[in-house]
Amino acid sequence: MIVQAIRSLVFYALFFIQTTILALFVGTLALILRRHTRFTWGIARYWSDSNLFLLRWIVGIRTEVTGQENIPEGGCIIAAKHQSDWDIYAILPHTGRPAFIAKRELLDIPFFGWAARSLDTIEVDRKRGAQAIPVMMADAKAAADRGCRIIIFPEGTRRPPLAPPAYRQGIVRLYESLGVPVVPVALNSGLYWGRNSLVLWPGTAKARFLPAIPAGLPGDVFRARLEAEIEPVSTALAAEAIASGLSRPVPQEWRDRVSGHEPQ
């Protein structure tokens, strides 16, 4: 436990130092150019890949991503379970030109927010309630027209592993507005890097792109199908990891929730 806490502290220190330097650089560049460039996108890819490298070799978190063949050509929405910052780094390299939907609080951070905006990030201002949805839709439509794949976390924030699902209406509105397929993404990253966790645990974090849900379904049918696709696979990925043995303490409630689920 002490050794892993030290390894986690080293990772966080390197992560924050690197992220700060890159945010200052890209944020300043974004103020000057005020547009997306191949160079800024290359830095974003470096940031993603280097964070996965640090997680692997400092903390011991390996990365396994499968199902990329399920991402269709052209415009689509990628709707992912969200348990950890790892999700961003793992998904980003497989999405072509992505446009993440993110909380405005993140985009208001000086330099970091400027850098994020230069990379097609779409803001959602949760303080505005229902009024935020039309603005988000317009920005998402513009991003899709630029050839971006829209990435959204349907639950809106990081959730603990195996927590009951809490899908929000924004994903339904987005699906109905854009009229493009949705690729569900299941994952188990919260087992290794939990929300607000100071200690990161070694193991293999997994994400799986699932077959696309076609456009044109009624909103309530789509929402039920999205949850029915993501949740069982995410639970199965967690069950597989727990059954194979985790290096971290496993709460009894986790064991209870994966009981009866077949590992995949």
C-alpha angles and dihedrals in degrees: 000000000000092000092049091048090054092048089050091050091052091050093049091049093051092042094053094043093050094042092050093050093047093045091052091049099043093038091055091045090050091054090053100042099027092201145078115274135181088244095057090045090051089054090050090053091048090051091051096045094044092052090053088049092052091047091052100046102032105032100021098239110145122198127227121177122178139170098049088142087072092069105100125222114262129014121356143142120248110207112191137184108244123215105134146011084255087076091069094050093045097047101040099072092057100051106074103219105359131195111201120205106224140173115268090234088070093047092051091064107108115252093354091063092044090052092048092050090053088058096061094265113167117216128219116195104206091186089070092058115197091358089069093064099071091049091049091048093052092049091046091050090051091049092049090050088055089057098259126146108229114231118198135168101219094206090056098228143030113295129198115258114272092009116146110272119262106187116180130218094245093082091053092050090048092050092049093044100048099038095212133125120274122222111206118213123203122193146162103209095127090073088070105026111026128190110283090355116155092196122062117201129216122246140091115300110204135201125184126195107214129206112291121260107229123241122255104051120134110267097246092048091050094049093050091047093048092053091043090054100045105036103055093046093047089050091047091051089051091047091052092051094047092046091052091050131264124224090221130073110276115214115228090237089063090053090048093051095050093044108122095014115123115230112241 
